Amino acid sequence: MSAAFVTGGLSVWLWTQSSANWRAHQSAAYVAGVTLYDALQNGTAPPTGVTINPLPPAGQSLAALGQFRQIEGAASSSRITVIPISADITPQRAGAPLTLVIVSPDITYSVADLPNRDGQTAAETTGAVTRKFASFCSDPIVLGKMGDQPWVRIDGPSVWGCAASPSDWRLPAIILAVLTMGGLITVALNLPTDFTSFAHQLRNRRRVGGPSQYDATGPQELREIVTAVNTYLEVERDQLASRAAVLSGVSHDLGTPATRLRLRTALIPDACLRQKFENDIDAMTGIIESVLTYTNAEMNSEAPRRLSLTSLVDAIVADYQDVGRPVMLEQGKDVIVQGGRSIFMSRQGQGVVPPEQDIIVVARPVSLQRAITNLIENALKYGRRAHVLLHATAETATIVIEDEGTQTSAREIEALMDPFQRGDNTSTIEGHGLGLTIVATIAKLHGGSLAFEDSSRGVAARLEIQRN
């Protein structure tokens, strides 16, 4: 920003300085023109830098015939501008009219824009003409004729020639100002881009395995936000690590008394009572293992990688079928993909993606396998069969697991996604109320969601994840 202000000030200074130099140059040419008229009319000394010389006889003859291009020093392709200047008429005397002929190699001077006001003298008109000479970079041949006097050649390269023109820095000033404005606009546009980019990274950090901390770059406000976020992430990691350490320690410490309880339970002669003790011990250890699984999912310790979701689902279903479990993989439908518009067609085209095409995703295979397995287990627990369907779009992939014959609605199941929530009809079914919570957490890690909907067979669980 400081550099932009400096360069902006420099461009303004260059513009104003060049404008002032040109105004001074044109003013000097105007004064020279006023003095020149008096010199032509009265025979006084011409202005400094201007010489007045009569044309030779041959030049006089050519000028009288209007053949100005044939005068010595003029090119045959020169452009001729004739400027008649009326004489001043006063009660005391009447002056002679002045005719100026400008033979320029590249410029035809416009006479229409010369100043013409009431009371304007011939000397002022002559000054306006010489000021116009000084406004352009040209070295014209100037011829003059005062009334019936012979033609004269007026040379003033040091007054209105190219060599007398001051350095014009206005074009570099414009370029510098444009570059400065471009830099300011770039900085201004990058400010929200920096914030948006960081927000995007932070939003997707758990899904794509973001860094443990972010580099504090950009404007001061963004650096302070990044520093605060890094502090929060560090505290969050410490809390999750402490929670996992405590749960792991509790699980380890409970292992020894649980083993002793199992040994002592085996000595109970009453088979019914012994079975109740064993069920309670299994429930205690199962709860600890479920909490550890949920905590590990929250800690996001597994790195994502590129994998075939089609192969993963096929392998999970095949494992269930190998042990005789009623799990079926349904054949997906063709996916219709909208194409983009082209310059040749205003209507969007469509494409069909066959269902057998391999679906590639960037995901955490172990976590994703656990989520799919939990949903299949729920479908088998509360229904007779589990039907698995896989379909995808360009952005997302969805695993649909539909049970068969369950009496529970989708709304009731969605209410059980909070930790340790179980339905009224689950008293005879094993579980600890963390399965759906773990699945929902894994779905969020992959930028997706877990939802349920009623179907013709029962209830369908939809596990949606981002493909990239």
N, C-alpha and C positions, 0 to 999 in steps of 0.2 A: 504493500500500500504506500509506503514511504517512497519507494522508487517510482511508483505511478504518479504521485504528486510532484516529484522532482521533474520527471520527464514531461508531465503536463505543463508545469510552469515554464520549462525550457521551450516547449513548442509555442506557448503563448508569447514568450519574449521574442523568439525568432520571428513570429508573425508580426507583432507590433513594431519591431525594429525594422524589418524589411518594408513594412507599409510606410513607416516614417521616412525611411531613406528614399523611397520612391516618390513620396509626396514632396520631399525637398528637391529631388531631381526634377520633377515636373514643374515645381514653382520656379526653379532657376531657369528652366527652359521658357516658361511663360514670361518672366522678366526680360529674358534675352529677346523674345519676340516683340515685346513692346518697344524696347530700345531699337531693335532692327527696323521697325516701321519708321521711327523718327529718323534713323540714319538714311533710309531710302528716300524719305520725303524731303528732308532738310539738308542732306549731305553731311551730317555730323558723323562722328566716329562710331563704328559698329560696336556691338557688345563684345566683351572679352570672349575669345574663343571662336568668333565668327568673322569670316572674311567675305568681302563683297568685291567681285572682279567682273568687269564687262566681258561679254562674250566676244570672241574674235569675229571678223566680218563673215566668215563662213558659218559660224554658229548663229550669227544674227539672221542670216538669210534662212537657215533651217528653222529657227524659232519663229520667224515671221510666217513661214509656210505651215507651221504646226507640226513639222517633222522632228519632234523632240527625241525620238529613239535614235536618230542618226547623229545626235550631238556627241562630241568626243566624251568617252567614258561611259556612255549608256549602252545597254545591251538591246539587241533587236527584239527580245521578248519582254522588255520592261513594261511595267504598268504605269499608265499616265493618269494623274489626278490633277485637274485644273480647279483652282480655288480663286474665284473672283472676290475681292474685298472692296466694298463701296467706300467712296471717299467721305470724309467728314465735311458736312456743310454747316457752316456757322455764319451768323450775320457779318462777321469781320472778314472771313475768307472761305473759299471753297477749295479743298484739297483735291489731289488727283487720285483716281482709283488705282488699286494695286492688284496685279494679277500674279498669282503664284502657281507655278507648275512643278509638280513633284514627280520625278522619274525614279520609280522604285523597282528593284529587281524582283520583288515578291509580294508587295502589298499595294492594294488599292485603298486609299484612305477615304473613309466615309465623311462626307461633308454635312450630311443631314443632322448629325448629332453635335455639331459645333454650337456653342452657346449663341443665342440670338435674342437679346432683350432690348427693350426700349432704352435709348440713350447710350447704347454700346458704341464705343469709338472704334475706328479702324485699327488703332494700335492694340486694343484689347482683343480684337478678332485675330490679328496677327499673332499675338501671344498665345491665344487658344490653339492656333494651328501649330506653332512650334512645340507647345505642350503635348499635342497629339503626336508629333514626331518623336518626342522623348518617351512616349508611352509604349512604343514598339521597338524591338531590336531590328533596326534596318539602317542601312547607310544610303539614303536616297540622294539623288542629284536635285538640288532645289534651284529653280530659275525664277527670277522676278522681273516684273516690268511695271514701273511707276508711270502711269499715264502714257504720254508720248515719248518718254525717255527710252533709250535702248535697253535691250535685255541684259541682265546681269546674272552671274552665277553666285549663289550664296552657299558657302561651305561652313558648316558648324559641327564637325564630328565630335569635338570635345564638349559640345552642349547637348546634342540630341542623337549622337551616334551610338552604336552598340558598345564601344569601348567606354563611353561615359555612363552607361547604365550601371546602377549599383547592384551589388550581389542580392539576388532574390532567394531568400530562404523560406518562402511561404509554402512551396510544395513539400520540401523536407519537413516543415512544421506540421503540415496536414498528415503526412505519412507517420510522423512521430506521434501525433495526437491519435490517429487511428490505431496504431499499435498499442498505445497506452490504454485507449478505451477497450481494445480487444483483451488486453491483459486484465483490466478491471472486471470486464464482463466474465472472463474465464474464471477469475478468482471468485466472483459473486456466484457463478453457477456451480463452481466446485464446492462451495460451502454446504449447500443442501445435499449435494452428491456425497460428500464425506459422511454426513450424518446418516443419510439413507443407506449407504453401503455398510456402515457400522451396525445400524439397526438390523439390516438383513443378515449380517454375519452372526449377530447376537441371537436373532430369532431362530436361526438354523444350526446353532453351534452343537446342540445335543444330537441333532439328526445326522449331521455330517462329521461328527467327531472333531469339533472345533478345538482351538488351542486352549491351553490352561490359562493363558492370559493374553491380552491384546496389546499391541504397540500403541503408545500414546502419541499419535501424530495428528496433524491438521491444526485447526484453530484452537485457541486457548480453551474455549468452552468445551470443545469436543475432547481435548486432552484431559480436562477435569472429569468429564463423564466417563471416559475410558478408565481413568485411575480409580474412580469410585466403583465401576463395574468389576475391575480386577480385584479390588479389595473384597467386594461382595462374593465373587466366585471363590476366592481363597477361603473365606469364612465358610461358604457352603461346602466346599470340598472337605475342610477340616471337620465340619459337623457330620457329613455323611461317613467320612472315614472313622470318626469316633463312634458313630452309631453302629457301623459294621463291626468295629473292633469289640464293642460291648456285646453285641449279639453273638459274635463268634466266640467270645469268651464265655458267655452264658451257655451257648450250645455245647462248648467243650466241657465246661464245668458240670453241666447236667448229664453229660455222657456217663460219668462214673456212677453217680447214684442211680441213673436209669438202668445201668447194667446190673447193679446190685439188686434193684427192685425186680428185674426180670428173673434173676437167679432165685430170689426169695419167693417170687410168684410161682415159679415152677414147683416149689415145695408145698404149695397149698393143695390139699387133697380134694377140695371141692372144685370140680371142673367148671361149674358156672361162675363161681366167684373168681377163679383164676382167669377165666376169659375176660371178665369185667376189668380186672387189674391190668391185663395186657392191653386191652383197648384204651384204657386211660393213659398208659405209658406211650402207646403209639400216637395218641392224640397230642400229648405234650411235645414229643420230639417232632411230630409233623408241623406243629405250629411254629416251632423255632426254625425249622428248615424253610417254611414258607416265608417267614419274615426275612430270613437271610436272602432268599431269592429275590424278594421285592426290593430289598436294600441294594443288592448288587445291580438290579435293573436301573434303579435311580442313580447309582454312581456312574453309569454309562462307561463301564470299563472296557467294553469290547469295541474294537475299531471296525468301522464299516469297510466293506470291500465289494467288488463287483461280482455278482453271482447270477445264476440262472434260477429264477423263482419257479419256473415250470419244473425243473429237475428236482428242486427241493420239495415241492408239494407232492410230486410223483413218488419220491422216496419215502415221505412220511406216510402216505396212503398205502404204499406197498408194505411197509413194516406192519401196519395194522392188519392188512389182509393176510400176511404170512402167519399171524397167530390166530386167524379165524375171526377177527373182529369185523362187524358189519359197517365198514367204511367204504364208500364208493366215490370215485372221481368222475364227475359229470363232464360231458363234452360241452365246451363253450360254443357260443354263437359267433358268427362273423361280426367284426367290429367295423363300423362305417366311420371313416375319418374324413373330415371336411378339408378340402384343399384350399389354397390361397388364390386370390384373384390375380389375373395377369393383365398386361396391357392389351392383350388381344381379346379377352373375354371378361365381361363384367360379372358373369355368374360364377359362383364358386363351384369348383369341381368336387367330386367325392371319390374316395378310394376305399377298398375293402381289404381288411387285414384278416387273414384266416386264423381260426382259433388255435391251430396247432403250431403257430409260430412261437418260437422260444421267447419268453419274456425275461429280459435282462434288467436287473435292478442293482442299485448300490445300497446294501443293507448289512445288518449284523446277523450272520446266519444262525448262530447259537440262540440269540434272543428271539429271532423270528421263528425258529423251529419250536421253541418253548411256547410262544404265543399260539401258534397253530395247533400244537398238541393239546394245550389247555382247552381250546375251543372244541376240539374233537372229543376230548374226554367229557366235557360238559354235555355235548350233544348225545354221547352214548349213555351218560348217567341219567339224563332226564328224558331221553327218547329211546326208541328202539334201534335207530340207525343214524348214521351221519353221512350226508351228501356234501361233497366238496366241489366247488366250482371256482375256477380262476379266470379272470378277464382283466384287461388293461386298456388304458388309453396312452396317449403320448406322454402324459405327465404322471399318472397314477397307476397303481396296480391294486386290485381288490381280490381278496380271498373270501369267498362266501361259504360258510359252513352251516348247513341246514339240518336240523334234527327232524325226527319223524315221530309223531304221536305224543309229544309233550302237551301237558295241560296248562303250561305257564305262558303268559302273554309277553310280548316284547317289552311293554312298559314295565312290567314287574321285574323282568331281568335287568333292564337298564338301571333300576333302583338298587340293584345289588352290586354295582360297580365300585362303591365305596369300600374301603378296607373293613374286613370282618363282618360283612353283611351277608346273611344267608336267608333263603326263603323259608316259608312255613312248611313246605313239603320236602325239606331236605334233612329232616331229623334222622332218617334211615340211610342217608347217603353220606359217604365219607367226604370230608373237605373242611377247610378252615376259613373260608370267606375271603381269600386273597387271590384266587385264580383270575377273576375278571379284572381286578385291580392291576395285577402284573401285566395282563394283556393290554389294557388301556395305556399303561406306562410305556410299554414297548412300542405301541402304535404312535404315541407322541414322539418317541425318540426317532421315528422314521418319518416325521412330518405328516402323519396321518391321524386316523381316529378309529374308534370302535363304536359300532352302532348295531342295533337290533331292529328287526322288522318281522311282523307276522306274515307267514306264508301259508300256502295251501296244505303243506305237510305239517307244519308246526311253527318254529321260530328260526329265522335265519340270522346268523351273526355275520356282519360285514366288517372285515378287517382291511382298512384302506391305508396304503403307504405311498409315499412319493418315490418315483422311480429313480430320481437323480438327487 
